[in-house]
């Protein structure tokens, strides 16, 4: 039985545990260019998954408190969660080399910023909605072969390029790089997980 008051009371401790867990992955072995997992014998944990839940709760904590609406400027609402988000994204993207998880965390938190009905942040939410639409257009452009060719020329590791290609065309290598995406689509079509 979860209560937001528990999260609020133990926020700093939970933040510290999240950061330590994210940094603990740096002492594990690298898999496909990323150090994003903690292994305990046969159990594997990816702390960035817990960081996603943590950021959803952090956004709710800072942007959802309707009692203090009149006493804060708009930037005071978003400053702390944004700084925490940037720290976590830095650890995941730069130190763990897990660009995919960092992008998903940014996207999840971005959507969480759009949800609250706090009147102090309405203007910021309007700008963020515009950025969201631009992001969707850029995402749609990923299916264009010219864009994929430009991505392949960027100074990023080949496994990252293959992930972009797999996302754009899940049928191009069903037994290799696209295996997970392809099978996820098959399960979805069949009504399963």
FENLINRA-V222458 format. One record per residue. N is the residue number from 1. RES is the residue in one letter. SS is DSSP state (H for helix, E for strand, L for the rest). PHI is phi in whole degrees, 0 to 359 (999 if undefined). Layout:
N;RES;SS;PHI / N;RES;SS;PHI
//
This chain:
1;X;L;999 / 2;X;L;274 / 3;X;L;231 / 4;X;H;298 / 5;X;H;297 / 6;X;H;295 / 7;X;H;298 / 8;X;H;297 / 9;X;H;294 / 10;X;L;253 / 11;X;H;305 / 12;X;H;297 / 13;X;H;293 / 14;X;H;294 / 15;X;H;300 / 16;X;H;298 / 17;X;H;298 / 18;X;H;297 / 19;X;H;296 / 20;X;H;298 / 21;X;H;297 / 22;X;H;296 / 23;X;H;285 / 24;X;H;298 / 25;X;H;295 / 26;X;H;292 / 27;X;H;260 / 28;X;L;256 / 29;X;L;284 / 30;X;L;277 / 31;X;E;232 / 32;X;L;52 / 33;X;L;85 / 34;X;E;237 / 35;X;L;247 / 36;X;L;242 / 37;X;L;232 / 38;X;E;248 / 39;X;E;252 / 40;X;E;238 / 41;X;L;54 / 42;X;L;263 / 43;X;E;256 / 44;X;E;238 / 45;X;E;237 / 46;X;L;249 / 47;X;H;302 / 48;X;H;295 / 49;X;H;293 / 50;X;H;290 / 51;X;H;296 / 52;X;H;296 / 53;X;H;297 / 54;X;H;301 / 55;X;H;289 / 56;X;H;297 / 57;X;H;293 / 58;X;H;296 / 59;X;H;298 / 60;X;H;297 / 61;X;H;297 / 62;X;H;276 / 63;X;H;261 / 64;X;L;259 / 65;X;L;279 / 66;X;H;281 / 67;X;H;288 / 68;X;H;254 / 69;X;H;303 / 70;X;H;285 / 71;X;H;265 / 72;X;L;236 / 73;X;L;278 / 74;X;H;302 / 75;X;H;291 / 76;X;H;290 / 77;X;H;289 / 78;X;H;261 / 79;X;H;299 / 80;X;H;297 / 81;X;H;297 / 82;X;H;291 / 83;X;H;296 / 84;X;H;296 / 85;X;H;301 / 86;X;H;297 / 87;X;H;297 / 88;X;H;295 / 89;X;H;296 / 90;X;H;300 / 91;X;H;298 / 92;X;H;290 / 93;X;H;284 / 94;X;H;273 / 95;X;H;282 / 96;X;L;276 / 97;X;L;59 / 98;X;L;245 / 99;X;H;298 / 100;X;H;298 / 101;X;H;294 / 102;X;H;296 / 103;X;H;295 / 104;X;H;296 / 105;X;H;299 / 106;X;H;299 / 107;X;H;295 / 108;X;H;298 / 109;X;H;293 / 110;X;H;302 / 111;X;H;296 / 112;X;H;297 / 113;X;H;292 / 114;X;H;277 / 115;X;H;283 / 116;X;L;300 / 117;X;L;259 / 118;X;L;293 / 119;X;H;296 / 120;X;H;289 / 121;X;H;247 / 122;X;H;300 / 123;X;H;295 / 124;X;H;298 / 125;X;H;296 / 126;X;H;298 / 127;X;H;297 / 128;X;H;293 / 129;X;H;296 / 130;X;H;299 / 131;X;H;296 / 132;X;H;297 / 133;X;H;296 / 134;X;H;300 / 135;X;H;299 / 136;X;H;296 / 137;X;H;295 / 138;X;H;297 / 139;X;H;297 / 140;X;H;296 / 141;X;H;291 / 142;X;L;298 / 143;X;L;281 / 144;X;L;280 / 145;X;H;302 / 146;X;H;295 / 147;X;H;293 / 148;X;H;297 / 149;X;H;294 / 150;X;H;296 / 151;X;H;297 / 152;X;H;294 / 153;X;L;270 / 154;X;L;288 / 155;X;L;281 / 156;X;L;237 / 157;X;L;299 / 158;X;H;302 / 159;X;H;295 / 160;X;H;289 / 161;X;H;299 / 162;X;H;295 / 163;X;H;291 / 164;X;H;297 / 165;X;H;297 / 166;X;H;297 / 167;X;H;292 / 168;X;H;287 / 169;X;L;219 / 170;X;L;297 / 171;X;L;267 / 172;X;L;289 / 173;X;L;211 / 174;X;L;299 / 175;X;L;262 / 176;X;L;238 / 177;X;L;299 / 178;X;L;267 / 179;X;H;306 / 180;X;H;294 / 181;X;H;296 / 182;X;H;300 / 183;X;H;292 / 184;X;H;295 / 185;X;H;294 / 186;X;H;298 / 187;X;H;298 / 188;X;H;297 / 189;X;H;295 / 190;X;L;278 / 191;X;L;86 / 192;X;L;243 / 193;X;L;248
//
